[in-house]
Amino acid sequence: MTEKPAFPLADSLDPENWAEMRHLAHRMVEDALDRIEGLRDGPVWQPMSEEMRAGFSGTVPLTPTPLESVYADVTDKLYPHAMGNIHPRFWAWYMGSGCLTGALADFLAAIDGSNLGGGDTGANLVDCQVTDWLRQMMRFPETASGTLVSGGSMANIIGLTAARNSAADVDLHHESVADLGAPLRFYASDQVHNCHMKAMNLLGLGGKALRRVGTDAAFRMDIHALRGAIAEDRARGVTPACIIATAGTTNTGAIDPLPAIADLCRDEGIWLHVDGCIGALFSIAPKNRHLVAGIERADSLALDLHKGLHAPFDVGCALIRDRQLHRATFAEQAEYLQVATRGIAATEFLHDYSLETTRGFRALKVWMMMRHHGIETFGHILDRTIAQARHLTRRVEAEPELELLAPTSINIACFRHDPGGMNEADLRIHNTNIMLHLQESGVAVISDTTIRGRHCLRVAICNHRTRNEDLDLLVQEVLRIGKELRNN
């Protein structure tokens, strides 16, 4: 016999008392505004106690809990232990720092509730307008198309899938990569993001299909080594399918020589994909757009809108120069998904350009942010982050105990504390401890990396709230912590 619930279950998920819900919703918004306004006064990040951590385990809730109690846990337990990437002194992993307009838009998108897989709706038109705005910003032709995805990794996968299908000598809608007449080869620098290795496996090509090309002293792809690798593969009967150029590497921010690589792709008949997740949006930065000249020549381009546009997670974009090829790569027929001449299905299905049949209304936050702030504002902020990285670099170069480990080409600076008398292994431990002290104190959150065998601290300034005095404080604290660790 089925046990009856302790009290009657609701017939709907709508509130029983709209006045109470309205009051709590207004309070949530007020609390959110207070939190953003007071960010600078709090820690960037703080570790969670074991007692607090234990509160996130337990059995599934079977019966209702008052929403006010649930919200109390959000403010008391979740918010104090957030990642901190919205804080002015968060510079780890090149995250982006969010935007209040975008956050409000996410709420409105959830209320709208549209599935952006398709349908003749206002949401569909907003999505199409956003991808067209991005196409214009990247100076792609009108024949190009775009699709909004979860982020940069998926945007790269979309572009590389189109590149694979374009280079294949069989129809990969019906045949397997095992049926290819010759193996396909993709090329990228030794600084490429690891999502491209994941892509090779997802595309059924395997890790060996991605050939890593050496880089110069500034960590840019060596064009001569690239030419040699292509010639060598052709001689072996391998088909060069795609060159992956990076506009802003994750390690150092290096930008591959895009015009030279575009020329090579044109001459060799090879697809050019640009991973622009970090640097592509410098195209709208008036003082620094020259850094990514040539990006508009790509056959496909990956954009991460969390970064240069500070859109709340998650949203990225893949642009493909050939709209027909883009659709042909992903479209599949289904009797239950037919375009009609009238009604809600009287429009092209957006899922024909991506892997997701179900897609959230990601476009609304980008649409609202672009309209509210204007592209010139985002370009100005991008210029400022590069200026701030150069300010930090000058501060590093002025301190005898700090060592710059890579050229600062955009808004990423790599350096370490070296008081002298330490070998490489000791320097790794020493600088890791500096990084952890910074994080655990709540003063700043930075990350670390290893560049050609040398460990360093990495500061990625993708934060519209950062000021020069924040970076001055970082240098001061690195020197102070480094001295204390050395003396102990």
N, C-alpha and C positions, 0 to 999 in steps of 0.2 A: 504494500500500500504506500503511495507517495505521501511523504511528509508535507504537511501544509506549512507555508511560510509563517513566520512569527507575526507578520502584519500584512495587509493586502498590498500586492505589488501594483505599481503604477501602470496605467494603460498606455502612457506615452512618455517620452524622454523630455518633453517640455516641462518647465517648472509648474508646480501646483500653485505657487504664490508668485505671481509676476512682480509684485511690488518688492518682495524680499530679494528676488533675483536682480532686479534693477538696482537696488541699493548696493548689493554685494559687487555687481559688475562695475558700478561707478567707483567703489572703493578700490577694486583691482587696478583700474586705470590710474587713479590718484597715487596709489602705491608705486606703480610702475614709473610714473613721471618723477616721483620723489627719488626713486632708485637711480634713474638716469642722471638726474640733476646733481645728486650727491656722490657720483662715482669716484671722483678724485679723492674724496676724504676717506675712503675705505681701502682695505687691502686688495691687491689684484687677485690673489688666490690664497686659499688657506686649506691646510690638510684637515681631514675629517677624523674625529675621534672614533675609536672602535665602538663605543656605545651608540654614537649617532649612526655609524655604518650598519649596525645590527638592526636599526629600525627600517632598513630597506630590504629586509628578508621576512619571510613568513608565508602564510597560506593565502590563497586567493580570497578576496573579499566577496562573500556570498550575498550579504545584505547591504542595504544602503547606509551611507554615512553622510551626515549633513555637509553640504558643500562648503560651508564656512569652516568646518573642521579640516576638510581636505585642503582648503586654501591656506589655512594656518600652517600646515606641514610644508606647503610650498615656500612660504615666506620664512619659516623658522629653520627648515632643514635643507631645502633645495637651494634657494638663492644664496645663502652664505657659502655654499660650496660649488658655485658655478665655475666654469672654466676661466672666466675673467677676461675673455677676449674683447669685451666691450669697454674695458678699463683703459685709460690713456697710456698706461705703462705695460701693456701686454704687447710683446713683440716676438712671440714664438710662432713658428710654422707658417707664417704669412696667411693669417686667418681672415682679416677684415673685421671691423668692429661694429657692424650692425647700424641700424638707423631707425629712429622712432617712427618715421613715416612708413617705412617698410613693415615694421611690427604691427602697426594699426591696419595696414593693408592685408597682412596675413589673417588678422581677425575677420576683416570684411570678406576676404576670399573664402574663409571657412563658413561664414554665414551664407554666402552665395551658394556654396556647395557644388558648383559645376564640375563635371568630369571633362577635362580638356582633351580627351581622346577624339572628340569631334562633336558636331552638332551646330545648328544655326543659332548661335547665342551671342550675346554681348561679350561674354568671356572669351569665346573663340576669336572674335574680332580684336579684342585687346591683345591676346596672345600673338596673333598675326602682326599687329601693329608693332609690338615690342621687338619681334624678330626682324621686322623690316627696319626699324630704327637702328638696331645693332648692325644690320647689313650696311646701312648708310654710314654709320660711325666707323666701320672698318673698311669703307670704300670698296665694297664688293659690288659686282655688277647687278643690274636688276634681274638677271637670269638666275641669281643665287637664291637659296632658300635657307631657312634656319629652323631649329627645333630647340625648345627649352627642355633641359634635363636636370638631374639632381645636382650636378656640379661638374668640375673640370675633368675628373676621371671618366665619367660617362660621356662627356662631350668628346674627349679624345677617342673613346671606343667607337662612337658614332662615325667620326671622321675616318678612322682606320678601317672600319668595316666597309665603308664606301670605297676606300683605296684598294682594299683586297679584292672586292668584287669587280672593280674597274680593270684591275691587272689580270684577273683570272681568264684563262682560255676556255673555261666551261661555265655553264650557268649554275651558280652556286645556290640558286633556289631549289634545284633538283639534283645536283651532283654534289659530291663530297670533295673536300680539299685533297683527298687521296686520289682523285681523278684528274688533278692538274697535270698538264703535260710537263711542267718543270716546277721545281720548288720556287716559292716567292721569297724575296728578301726585302726587309725593311732596314733602314739605316737611321741611326741617331747618335748623338754624341755620348761620351762616357759620363756626362752629367745629366742624362735624361731622367725624368721622373719614373718611379717604379710602376706607375699605372700602365705604362706601355709594355712592360713585361707581362703584366696581367692580361693585357689586350691580346698579346700573341697567343697565350694559352686559350683565352676565350674564343678566339677566331680559329682555333684548331690548327694553328701553324707551328706552335711550340716555341720555346725560348730561343732556339738556334736560328729562328727566322729573323731575329733582331740582331743586326750587327752593330756593335758599339764602335764608334769612330773616335780617335784621339782628339784632344783639344789643345789649343795654344796656351800661352802664358796667362791669358785673360779668361781661360776656361770656355772659349768659343770653339765650335766645331772646326776642325782643320780641313779646309776645302780640298787641299792637295791629297790628304789621306783619304778623303771621301771619294775623290775621283779614282784613286787607285783601287779602293775596295770595290767600286762598281765595275771597273774593268776586269778585275780578278774574278768576280762572280759571273760576269757574262762569259768569260773564257771557260768557266766550269759548267756552263749550261744552266745557271741559276738566273731567274728572272728578277731584275731589280724592280720592285713594285712601288716603293714609297720612301721618300726621305722625310724624316720627322725633324723639323727644325724647331728649336726652342727659343721663344721670345721671353727670356727671364727664367734662368734655371733656379731650381729650388735651393741649391747649395749657396750660390754666390750672386744670383741675379744676372748672370752672363746672358747676352743675347747673341745667338748665332748669326753669322753674316748672311742675312736674309736675301739681299739682292743677288749675291754671288750664287747662293744655293738655288734661288729661283731661276737664274740663267742656266745653271747646270740641269735642273729638272726639265726646262724647256728644250735644251739641246739633246738630252738623253731620252725624252719622252717618259719621264717618271713623275708620278703623283707627288705633289708637295703638300704635306700636312704640317701645320704650324701649331705647336702647343703654346698657346698664348695665355695660359691661365694666370700667369703672373704679370706679363708685360704687354699683352696686346692692347689693353685700354690706354696705354701711353699714347696711342693714336689720337686721343682727344686732349692730351696735355700740351698746351701751346709751346712751352719751352723745351719739351723733351720728345715731341712726336717724331723727330728725326731719328731717334734711337731704334724705332721699329719700321723705318722706311722699307718698303718691299713686302710688307705683310699682306698687302692687298692682292698680291699675285698668287697667294696660296690657293690650292684646290679645295682644301678644307681647313677650318680654323676652330680651335677649342677656346672658349671663353669661360672664365669663372667669375660670375657676377657678385659673389660674396666678397671679392677682393677689391678691385678698383671702383666698384659701385657701392660697396658696403651693404648689399642686399642681405637681409636675414637669411640664415640657412633654411631651405636649400634652393639654389637655382644656378644653373649654368646654361651655356648655349653652344650648339655646334652649328657652324655655317658651312654650307657646301656650295661651291661655285656653280655646279651644274644641277639645277633643280630636278630635271627629269631623271638623271642618274641617282640623285638622292632618293627620290621616291621609289625608283625601281629596285633600290637596294633593300628597302624595308617593307614595301607594300605586299600584303598577302590577301587573297580573296577569301571572303566568308559570306555564306548565304544570309547570315543575320546582320551583316554590316554592308548594306548597299546604299549608295548615294541616290537620293530621290530628287525629283524635280520640284516637289513642294514639301512643306512640313519641316520638322526639326532636323531631318537628315538631308536637307537640300543644300549641302555644302561639302567640301572636301574634308575627309577625315584627317585630323592632325596626326593620329597615330601611324599613318602611312609613312611618316618621316622619322620614326623612332622605334624603339623596342617596346615602349609602354603603351598598352591599350588604355589603361587607366592612368590619368595624369591629373595632378592637383592644379589649382589655379595659381601657379607660381608667377604668372605674368603680371598679376595685379600689383604686386609690390614694386616691381621694376617700373611699370607704367606710371604708378603714382609718384615714385621717387624721381623719375626723370622729369615729370611735369612739375613737381613741387620745387625741386632744386635747380633743374636745368643742367644740361651737359657741361656748360662752361664751369659750373661750380665743381663738378667732379674732376674736370681737367685741372683746375686750380689746385685742388687738394692733392692730386697725383704729383703735380710739380713740386708742391711743398714737401711731400714725403721724401722725394729725391734730394731736395735741399737739406732736409733734416739728416738724412743719411750721410751727406757730405759734411755737415756740421759735426756729427759724431765721429766721422773719420778724422777730421782735423783734430778733435780732442784726443783721439787715440794716438795719433802720430806725435802729438805734443808731450805725451807721457812716456818717459824712458822705460817704465815697467810694462807698458802695453805694446803689443805687436800686431800689426795688421797682416792677415794671412791671405788676402785676396783683394784685387782691385774692387772698389765700390763703384759699380757701373750704373746701378739704379738705386733702389731703396733698401738694400740688404748689405749689412756690414759684418764682416767676419774678423774677429780678433781674439786675442787671449792675454791673460796676465802671465808675465814671465819675469819673476824677480831675479833670475839668474841662478846658476848652480843646479838646475834641474834637468834630468834627461826627458826624453819624449814621454815615457811611461808616467813619470812623476808629474809632468805638466798636464797630462790627461786627467789624472786623479785630482790635481790641484784645481784646475779650471772647472771640472765637473762639480766639485764641492762649492766653488763660488756660485755656479749656476743654481745649485740646490739651496744654498743659503738665501739667495735672492728670491727664489720662488717661495720658500717656506716662511720667510719674513713678511711676505706680502708686498714688498717694495716694488718688485718688477718680475715679470715672467719673460725669460728668453729661452732659447733652445740651444742645442749644440750640434756640431757635425764634425766630420773628418774630411779634410781636403788633401788629397794626395799623401795620405799617411799622417797628416798633422791635425791633431784635435784642436778645436777652437769653439769659442762662444759665437753664436749667430743671432743677430738682431735684425728682424724683418719689420720694417716700419710701414705697416699697412693699417694705419689707424688715424682716423680724421680728428681724434681728440688729443693726439700727442702734441706737446710743445717742446721747444728746445730745452727748457729748464728740466723737463723730464729726462732727457738724454744726458744732461749735465749731472743730474742726480745719479743716473746709472753709472757713469764713469767714476764718480765719487765713491759710490758703494762698492764697485768692483775693486778699486784700489784699497779701500778700507778693509773689506773682507779678505782680500788677497794678503794683505799685511798681517792681519790677525791669524790667518791660517798658517802663514809662513813662520810666525813667531811661536806658534804652538807646536 
